[in-house]
Amino acid sequence: MEPNAVADELVLRRDEGAVALLTLNRPKALNALNQPLLQRLGERLRELAGDDAVRAVVLTGAGEKAFVAGADIAEMADYDAATAQHFALAGQHILNHIASLGKPVIAAVNGFALGGGCELVLACDFAIASTKAKFGLPEVTLGVIPGFGGTQRLARLIGRHNALRWILTGDVHGAEEALRLGLVTQLVEPEQLQAVALEVAQRIASRGPVALTAARKVVDAGWDVPLADGLRKEAAAFGQLFRSQDQKEGMAAFLQKRPAKFTGN
């Protein structure tokens, strides 16, 4: 926690070496996403984007029950159409910022990840979850649809049919189902979650920063283009990395049998 952090800080930040741990901090409301929380998360993301000392991020929720249980229904209930659309666009903007942060972002899902919480997971690079985590997009049970990218990112990740089953039923799914479909990459016991996520993030942070950025950009750029186009993008990025000091350091360290000291240049 920062030295000046207080109990009502909406997004806590704790740095561990080159990894920043962000904790969404509304545990009494199951970390539900309201406008102040989204605004603070956006501010934290801008901090991290400009902090060269941070090379990876872990995102989690406060308390034992929820990662994020959804958007704040009490806040949304009286929205008119224009206000609701503005809220959706604001949420999409924040999640797009996560997806394009320029640093790997790992979701550590410690409980309920429903609605906006599930969409938050989808915006991260990948997710590690507690065996007790629950996932779902239950918006249709409220007479609405996912608005923070769920209809788009979920289908791209788990396929149209599986995504429609989740979205149209509004059902809540266990961690094993999320793992089977590829929404999360690893399940761990609840008490081990944060330590495991931080360890994975530390390993990523020890790799070449320029290469990490290039890899994420190429994966995203090739996601929905023909394979031949994606391969050309990959070869071009591969070549450009040979202009970096990180490439020279990484290969010299390998040949000299020593740990690499990457600078991000």
N, C-alpha and C positions, 0 to 999 in steps of 0.2 A: 504494500500500500504506500502511496506517496506520503511524505511527511505531513502535508497539509490536508490529507484526505479526511473526510468526516463520515459519520455513520450514514448520512442521507445522500452521500455522493452516488449518483445514478450509475456511473460506469467507473469501477475501480480499475486502476492500473498498477501492476507490480512488474518490475523488470528483473529478470533473472539472466544475467549475462546479456547475450544478444537476442533473447526472447522476451517479448512483452506478453504478460497475461492480463487480458481484459475480462472483468467480471461484471455482467449485467446485474444491478443491485437493487431489485425491488422484490425481495423474497416474500414479503407479506402478500403481494399481488401476483405471486408466482412469476415474477419478472415480466409481466405483461408489457407489451410495447405501447406506450402512449407517446404523445408528441414530445414532452420533455426528455424522455429516455432516448428517443430517436435523435433528437437534436444533440444530446450529449454524446451519443455514440458517434455521430458525424464529426463532432469536435475531436474526439479521441482519434478517429481515423485520420483526420488531417494532421494531428500531432505525429502519428506514427509514420505517415507518408513522408514527412520532412525530417525524420530522425534516422540518420544513417547508421547509428549504433544498433538499431533494431533490425534484425534480419529475418525474423519469423514471429508470428503472433498466434497465441492460443486464446480462443473465445469461449467463455463458459457462463453459467448462471449461478447466482448466489443461492445458498440453501441446498437442501437435500431433495426437494420435490420436483423442481423444474429447471430446465434450461431456459426456455421461454414458453409459457403456456398459451401464447397467442397475442393478438392485439387486444387493447383494453376495451372491452365491450361497453363498459359504463361510459367511457368517453365517446364512443362511436354511435351509440344508440340514437341520438337525436340529430345526427348529421343530415344535411340535405344532399342532393346529388352532387352539387359542385364541390362542397366541402369534402365529401367522401372521395371524389376523384382526386382532389388535391392531396389528401392524406395518402392515397395509394401511390401517387407519383412521388411524394416525399419519401415514402418507405422504399419504393423501387430505387430511388436515387441513392439512398444509404446502402442498400444491398449491392447495387452496382459498384459503389465505391469499395466495398469489401472484395468483390470479385476482381476489381482492377487495381487493387492497392499497390501492386508492384512488389509485395512481400507475401510469402506463403501464409495463409490463414487456416488454422486447424480448429474445427469446432470440437469441444469436449462436452459431449451431451450427457448431462448428469441427471436428467429426469424427463418431464414432459417437454416435447418439442412439437407443439401443435400450431396450426395456422401460421401466423407470422414467425413463430419459432422454427417450424419446419422449413419455411422459406429462408430463414436466416442460415440454417444448416446447408441448404442448397447453394447459397451464395459463397460459402467457404470452399477452399480447395479440396478438402476432404474432412471426414468426421470420424472421431473415435467416440464410442458410446459406452455408457454403463449398461450392464446387463438388465438393469431395471428401467432403462429409458423407454419412452413411448413416443410414437410419431404419428402424424396424421394431418390432413387438411379438412377439418370439419365445418368449413364455412357454409356449406349448403344446409346444414342443420339450423343455421341462423338466417337463412333466406338470402345469402349472398354467395360470392365466389372468392377464391384466393385473389388478393390484390397486390401482393408484394413480389410477384414473379412466379408464384407456385404453378400456375397453369402452363407456364413456358419452361421453366427449368426442370420441373419434375419429369415431364414428358421426354425431354432431351436426355435425362439421366437414366430413367428406368423403362422408357418406351411408352408409346401412346396408350396401349391397352392397360398396362399396369397403372399408369398415371390416371386414366379415366376411372378405373375401379376405385382408386383412393379418393379422387375428387368427387365423384358422383355418389358414392356411398357415405362419405364423410366419416368412415370408420377410423378407429384408433388402432395402430399396429404395434406389436412388440418389437424389441430390439433384434430378435432373430430374423424376423421378416425383413426389417430394414437392412440387415446384413446380407440376406439372401438376394435382395434386389439391387444391392450396390449403393444404397443411400449412405451407409456407413462402411468403413473399411476394417474395423476391428471392434470387438467387444471385450470389456474388462470388468472386473468386479468394481463396485462403486467406490470403495475406499482406495483403489489404485488408479482411478481415472485421471485425476489431475497430474499425478506423477508420471504416468505413462505418456500423456499428451505432451507434457513439458519435455520429457526425454526425447520423444520423436522430433519435437520442434528444435531442440538443441542440436540434434544430429543434422537436421536440415540447415540450421543456421551456420554450421561448421563448413558447409559446402561453398563453392564459389558463387558469390552473390550475382555476378553478371550472368553466369550460366543459369542460375535459378530463374532470373527474370526472363531470359531468353526462352527457357523451356516452357514456362507458363504461357508466354505470348504465342509460341508456336502451337502448343496444344489447343489454345483457344481459337487461334486463327484457322486451324485445320479442322475444327469441330464439325462444320457443316458445309465444307467444300469438297469437291472431288479429290480422291486420294492423290492423283498426280499433282494437283495444285498444292496440297498439303506437303507433299514430299519436296517440292521446289522451295516452299517456304522454310522447311527444315534445313535443306542444304545451304540456303542463303544465310540463315542464322548461324549454322555450324561454322561456315567460313568466316563470318564477321567476328566470332569469338576469338579467332586467332590474331585479332588486332588488340586483344585485351591483355593487361598485365596479369590478370587472374589466370588466363590460360598458360602464360609463360611460367608463372609461379607454381601452378598445379602440376604441370608436367615435369618441371625441374625437381619439385619435391618428391614426386613419384620415383624419378630416376635416382635421386640421392637418398631414397628410403628414409624420408623425414616427413613430419606433418606439414601440410601446406599452411601458409600464412596469407590468406586472401585479404585484399584491401577493398574490393568492389570496384576496381578500375580496369 
